[in-house]
Amino acid sequence: MDKTKAQELKPGLTVRVHQKIKEGEKERIQVFEGMILARKGGSQQGATILVRKISEGVGVEKIFPIYSPTITKIDITKKAKVRRAKLYYLRQSKKKLKEHAVK
């Protein structure tokens, strides 16, 4: 992932992260779609994003290193207006943020 695209990743975005998964001899791409709750590490090499989704009524969170070679692509699907740098309060909240489709 290039630096200009990585700068766009901010809390409140709904993203689709395409990650390479190696199972034995085979390799496949797994897609994880959810909202970014936090970004850590700024623009450094070890920068990460915390993505949360609801799967069958259970909240699932995953940390992705932005510049990892296993991350093939990150698509931004929706944007939400947020006023915080970390959105950890969404873990307890049943509320949804107002989202806008990305063109």
HELIX and SHEET records of a PDB file:
HELIX    1   1 LYS A    3  GLN A    7  1                                   5    
HELIX    2   2 TYR A   88  ARG A   91  5                                   4    
SHEET    1   A 6 VAL A  58  PRO A  65  0                                        
SHEET    2   A 6 THR A  48  SER A  55 -1                                        
SHEET    3   A 6 LYS A  26  LYS A  40 -1                                        
SHEET    4   A 6 THR A  14  GLU A  23 -1                                        
SHEET    5   A 6 ILE A  71  ALA A  80 -1                                        
SHEET    6   A 6 GLU A  99  ALA A 101 -1                                        
END                                                                             
